Amino acid sequence: HWANADALSANAALTPEVRRIIRNRARYERANNAYVHGICVTKSNDLIGTGPRVLLDTGDPQADRSIGRAWFDWSWSIRLADKLRTSTEARVLDGEAFCMFFTNPRLDLRGVQLDLRLIEADQVASPAYDYQQTISPDGSLVDGVELDRHGNVIAYHVLTSHPGSNFLIGINEYDTIVAENMLHWFRPTRPGQHRGLSELTPCLRLTANTVSYTH
């Protein structure tokens, strides 16, 4: 039972290949298992609902209404609630969700062009190193997450093309996104962990068995 127990560090244990296999299996269950589908949809709807709202009490009712309306217009225009629900499901299935701030020239809400772009976990990677490895030789790069010498996340490496895309042009090319412009949502379970693992990991075998249960 304990044959696979090891003393690897958090980052060394969660190699890109290990996380890729688990992600693929979790996504397969989400797409083909009604129970997993229902769990994911229920969690995202329950957590996000219709989206975040701004409740202000500055003492100036007119200002409160004006700011609240501006927030509603912006969040509606960028489909914030939809993106947050998708991010919630990604966190369940992939173990992590990435969301990048960027300037969208097609937005023009009172001069505000801030938008959010969802990025799948597969695209945050370190193409300069073997995919079987997790950490660069000097420890400053953990599968697409760049760290300073104090362990602070300073940037993310985002592949310009998804590894599973039909168009694998420039598959080893990436953009460096400073940490201030990236939201990385995951729950570490060990000290020193920098990438997430699917929340379905402990029960993937059980979820597969539920398909037989329904027959």
Secondary structure by P-SEA (a helix, b strand, c coil): cccccccccccccccaaaaaaaaaaaaaaaaccaaaaaaaaaaaaaaccccbbbbbccccaaaaaaaaaaaaaaaaaaaaaaaaaaaaaaaaaccbbbbbbbbbccccccccccbbbbbcccccccccccccccccccccccccbbbcccccccbbbbbcccccccccccccbbbbbccccbbbbbbbcccccccccccccccaaaaaaaaaaac
